[in-house]
Amino acid sequence: MNNICPVCNTSYPDDVKFCINDGTVLTTTPTPQPTENPLTVNNPFEPKRTTHMGYAKADMGNRFLAALLDGLIVLALAIPGCIFFFLAFMAAYGREDSLTILFGLLGLLLILLPIAYQLLKDGFGQGQSYGKRALKLVVIDLETNKPINKSKSLVRNIVSCLLGLVPIVGNFIEPIMVLATEDGRKLGDRAANTMVIDKIEPFN
């Protein structure tokens, strides 16, 4: 049996109850029986994509590129704050106390921008950071089958950031989890009960 959204006609596995596009309760339709095709040849070298809660594991190449794009965005957002910190240092070196305080405060405020983006990025729009949007990925809340909100994004990403503080091995934990697990869920995903999937075409 397949579940179909009566609004956008998207088909889902029978364990999914709500449409991730519009939240509509799915209706059940019989699954057509497959017919034997003597010309079909199984390719033993073709990679098998495993699923979790009816969703397929997202493409690893796209996830890497999305993370790279988001990293570049964080870097770009950090530049203004770093400039003001440098100006504050120069002012302190020249014993300009008022300018040191002014530039320091501006730098502190501006450096919050990349931090906020890193933590809340997956709650923008439809569960997509700008990097994930460019690579057609989306983060799904497995409790609701809908794109995650900013609170889920905060939990998901703050766990990853805290793991990154572990000396030497911290920055390798989450990438290893993504590569080694069948569903591609890192520890941040497990804490927030989320999953990165390839974007479904009717989903806007």
C-alpha positions in Angstrom: 0.0 0.0 0.0 1.1 3.6 -0.7 0.1 6.8 1.0 -0.8 9.7 -1.3 -1.2 13.3 -0.5 -4.7 14.4 -1.9 -3.4 18.0 -2.4 -0.1 17.6 -4.3 -0.4 13.9 -5.2 3.0 13.1 -3.8 3.4 9.4 -3.0 4.9 8.2 0.4 5.7 4.9 2.0 2.9 3.5 4.2 4.6 4.4 7.5 4.5 8.1 6.6 1.2 9.7 7.7 1.6 13.4 6.8 2.7 15.2 3.6 6.0 17.1 4.2 4.9 19.7 1.6 1.6 20.9 3.1 1.0 18.8 6.2 -2.1 17.1 4.8 -3.2 13.7 6.2 -2.3 11.1 3.5 -4.8 8.7 2.0 -4.0 5.0 1.3 -4.0 3.6 -2.2 -3.2 0.0 -3.3 0.3 -0.5 -4.6 0.4 -2.0 -8.1 2.0 -5.4 -8.2 5.3 -5.5 -10.1 5.4 -7.5 -13.2 8.3 -9.8 -14.1 10.7 -8.3 -16.6 13.1 -11.0 -18.1 15.3 -8.2 -19.5 16.0 -6.6 -16.1 19.5 -7.3 -14.9 20.4 -6.6 -11.3 23.7 -4.7 -11.0 25.6 -6.0 -7.9 27.8 -2.9 -8.0 25.0 -0.4 -7.8 25.0 1.3 -4.4 21.9 0.6 -2.3 20.4 3.5 -0.5 19.0 2.7 2.9 16.0 4.4 4.5 14.8 5.7 7.9 11.2 6.3 8.5 10.5 6.0 4.8 13.2 8.6 3.8 16.3 7.8 1.7 19.7 8.8 2.9 20.7 12.1 1.2 23.5 12.2 -1.3 26.9 12.5 0.5 28.4 14.7 -2.3 25.6 17.2 -2.0 25.9 17.3 1.7 29.6 18.0 1.5 29.0 20.8 -1.0 26.2 22.3 1.1 28.4 22.3 4.2 31.2 23.9 2.2 28.8 26.7 1.0 27.5 27.3 4.5 31.0 27.5 5.8 31.9 30.1 3.2 28.8 32.1 4.3 29.8 31.9 8.0 33.3 33.0 7.0 31.9 36.0 5.0 29.7 37.0 7.9 32.6 36.9 10.3 34.8 39.3 8.3 33.1 42.6 9.5 33.4 41.6 13.1 37.1 40.6 12.7 37.8 44.0 11.0 36.3 45.9 14.0 38.3 43.7 16.4 41.4 44.6 14.5 40.5 48.3 14.7 39.9 47.9 18.4 43.4 46.4 18.8 45.0 49.2 16.9 43.1 51.8 18.9 44.2 50.1 22.1 47.8 50.1 20.8 47.5 53.8 20.2 45.9 54.3 23.7 42.6 55.5 22.2 40.4 54.2 25.0 37.1 55.4 23.6 37.7 54.0 20.1 38.9 50.8 21.6 35.6 50.4 23.5 33.5 51.4 20.4 35.3 49.2 17.9 35.3 46.3 20.5 31.5 46.5 21.0 30.8 46.7 17.3 33.1 43.7 16.7 31.3 41.8 19.4 27.9 42.5 18.0 28.9 41.7 14.4 30.6 38.4 15.4 27.2 37.2 16.6 25.9 37.1 13.0 28.0 34.1 11.9 27.3 32.3 15.2 23.5 32.9 14.8 23.6 31.6 11.2 25.6 28.5 12.1 23.1 27.6 14.8 19.8 28.6 13.2 20.6 28.1 9.5 18.6 24.9 9.0 15.4 26.5 10.4 15.3 29.1 7.6 12.5 28.9 5.0 11.6 25.2 4.5 14.2 23.5 6.7 17.0 24.6 4.4 20.2 26.6 5.0 21.3 28.5 1.9 23.8 25.8 1.2 21.2 23.0 1.4 18.8 25.0 -0.7 21.4 25.3 -3.4 22.0 21.6 -3.4 18.3 20.6 -3.0 18.5 19.2 0.5 16.1 19.6 3.3 16.2 18.8 7.1 13.1 16.9 8.2 11.6 16.6 11.7 11.0 12.9 12.0 8.3 13.5 14.7 6.1 15.6 12.3 7.4 14.7 8.8 7.8 18.4 8.2 10.8 20.7 7.7 12.4 21.6 11.0 12.0 25.0 12.7 14.6 27.2 14.3 14.4 25.5 17.7 15.2 22.1 16.2 18.0 23.7 14.1 19.4 25.1 17.3 19.5 21.7 19.0 20.8 20.0 16.0 23.7 22.4 15.4 24.7 23.2 18.9 25.4 19.6 19.6 27.7 19.5 16.5 29.4 22.7 17.6 30.0 21.4 21.2 31.5 18.2 19.7 33.8 20.3 17.6 35.3 21.6 20.9 36.6 18.2 21.8 40.4 18.3 21.2 41.9 16.6 18.1 39.0 14.3 17.3 36.0 16.6 17.8 35.8 17.9 14.3 35.8 14.3 12.9 32.9 12.9 15.0 30.0 14.2 13.0 31.4 13.6 9.5 32.2 10.0 10.5 28.6 9.6 11.8 27.2 10.9 8.5 29.4 8.5 6.5 29.2 5.4 8.7 25.5 5.3 9.6 22.8 3.8 7.3 20.6 6.9 7.6 23.3 9.5 7.5 22.2 11.0 10.8 24.9 12.7 12.9 24.7 13.0 16.7 23.0 16.4 16.3 20.3 14.8 14.2 19.7 12.1 16.8 19.5 14.7 19.6 16.9 16.7 17.7 15.3 13.7 16.0 15.9 15.1 12.5 17.3 13.8 9.2 18.7 15.3 6.0 17.1 14.1 2.9 17.1 15.0 -0.8 14.4 17.5 -1.6 11.2 16.0 -2.9 10.2 17.8 -6.2 6.7 19.0 -5.3 8.1 20.3 -2.0 8.4 24.2 -2.1 
